Amino acid sequence: MDQKVLDTFKSQLAEKRDEILRDAERTLTELNEQGGNIPDPNDRASAESGRNFELRIRQREQRLLSKIDDALQRIDDGEFGECDSCGELIGEKRLEARPVTSLCIECKTAQESEEKSQGK
């Protein structure tokens, strides 16, 4: 993969990383600003539901952040675009769709089939 393409992926990953960190900071600020003393039980339940939903989103983003960091490290190490399982090159279209991927489509499909058969 040429350096221009790698730089594009690195830029996209860094932007997504920054976006996730900004969103996490905003969530923390909002949670700290919201008062915990909501007298109406319905309003309190609604606020709690909203907080739980927001925290679940942040947990997913935390896992994505880890994958982004791994992908950025693979770029720095010169291993970006190589399948962790078979060592073949990952298609550029796949990387465009999911730049954090570390598996080619064939290995990912096999992994998902195995997980499905094991009931995960």
C-alpha positions as CSV (number, residue, x, y, z in Angstrom):
1,M,0.0,0.0,0.0
2,D,1.5,3.4,-0.9
3,Q,2.2,6.1,1.6
4,K,-0.6,8.4,0.3
5,V,-3.2,5.8,1.0
6,L,-1.7,5.0,4.4
7,D,-1.7,8.7,5.3
8,T,-5.4,8.9,4.3
9,F,-6.3,6.0,6.6
10,K,-4.2,7.4,9.4
11,S,-5.9,10.8,9.1
12,Q,-9.4,9.1,9.1
13,L,-8.6,7.0,12.1
14,A,-7.1,10.0,14.0
15,E,-10.2,12.1,13.3
16,K,-12.5,9.3,14.5
17,R,-10.4,8.9,17.6
18,D,-10.6,12.6,18.3
19,E,-14.3,12.6,17.7
20,I,-14.8,9.7,20.2
21,L,-12.7,11.4,22.8
22,R,-14.7,14.7,22.4
23,D,-18.0,12.8,22.7
24,A,-16.8,11.1,25.9
25,E,-15.7,14.4,27.4
26,R,-19.1,15.9,26.5
27,T,-20.9,12.9,28.1
28,L,-18.9,13.3,31.3
29,T,-19.6,17.0,31.4
30,E,-23.3,16.5,30.9
31,L,-23.5,13.7,33.5
32,N,-21.8,15.9,36.0
33,E,-24.1,18.9,35.2
34,Q,-27.3,16.9,35.6
35,G,-28.6,16.9,39.1
36,G,-29.2,13.5,40.7
37,N,-32.1,14.9,42.7
38,I,-35.1,14.6,40.3
39,P,-38.3,14.5,42.5
40,D,-40.7,13.1,39.9
41,P,-40.2,9.3,39.7
42,N,-41.2,9.3,36.0
43,D,-38.7,12.0,35.2
44,R,-36.0,10.3,37.3
45,A,-36.6,7.0,35.4
46,S,-36.5,8.7,32.1
47,A,-33.2,10.5,33.0
48,E,-31.7,7.2,34.3
49,S,-32.7,5.4,31.1
50,G,-31.1,8.2,29.0
51,R,-27.9,8.0,31.1
52,N,-27.7,4.2,30.7
53,F,-28.2,4.4,27.0
54,E,-25.4,7.1,26.7
55,L,-23.1,4.9,28.8
56,R,-23.7,1.9,26.6
57,I,-22.8,4.0,23.5
58,R,-19.6,5.1,25.2
59,Q,-18.7,1.5,26.1
60,R,-19.0,0.6,22.4
61,E,-16.9,3.6,21.5
62,Q,-14.3,2.6,24.1
63,R,-13.9,-0.8,22.3
64,L,-13.7,1.0,18.9
65,L,-11.1,3.4,20.4
66,S,-9.0,0.4,21.2
67,K,-9.3,-0.9,17.7
68,I,-8.4,2.5,16.3
69,D,-5.3,2.6,18.4
70,D,-4.4,-0.9,17.2
71,A,-4.9,0.2,13.6
72,L,-2.8,3.3,14.0
73,Q,0.0,1.1,15.6
74,R,-0.2,-1.3,12.6
75,I,0.2,1.7,10.3
76,D,3.3,2.9,12.3
77,D,4.7,-0.7,12.3
78,G,4.1,-1.1,8.5
79,E,1.6,-4.0,9.1
80,F,-1.6,-2.1,8.2
81,G,-3.6,-3.9,5.6
82,E,-2.2,-7.4,6.3
83,C,-4.6,-10.1,7.7
84,D,-3.6,-11.1,11.2
85,S,-4.9,-14.7,10.5
86,C,-3.6,-15.6,7.1
87,G,-1.1,-12.9,6.3
88,E,-2.7,-12.0,3.0
89,L,-3.4,-8.4,2.1
90,I,-6.8,-7.0,3.1
91,G,-8.7,-5.5,0.2
92,E,-8.7,-1.8,0.0
93,K,-12.5,-1.7,-0.3
94,R,-12.8,-3.6,3.0
95,L,-10.3,-1.2,4.7
96,E,-12.3,1.8,3.3
97,A,-15.5,0.3,4.9
98,R,-13.8,-0.7,8.1
99,P,-10.3,0.7,8.6
100,V,-9.9,-0.8,12.0
101,T,-10.2,-4.4,10.6
102,S,-7.3,-6.7,11.1
103,L,-8.8,-9.7,9.2
104,C,-9.5,-10.2,5.5
105,I,-13.1,-10.9,4.5
106,E,-12.5,-14.6,4.2
107,C,-10.9,-14.9,7.7
108,K,-13.6,-12.7,9.2
109,T,-16.3,-14.8,7.6
110,A,-14.7,-18.0,8.9
111,Q,-14.4,-16.4,12.4
112,E,-18.1,-15.4,12.4
113,S,-19.2,-18.8,11.3
114,E,-17.2,-20.5,14.1
115,E,-18.6,-18.1,16.7
116,K,-22.1,-18.7,15.4
117,S,-21.6,-22.5,15.6
118,Q,-20.4,-22.1,19.2
119,G,-23.3,-20.0,20.1
120,K,-21.4,-16.8,20.9
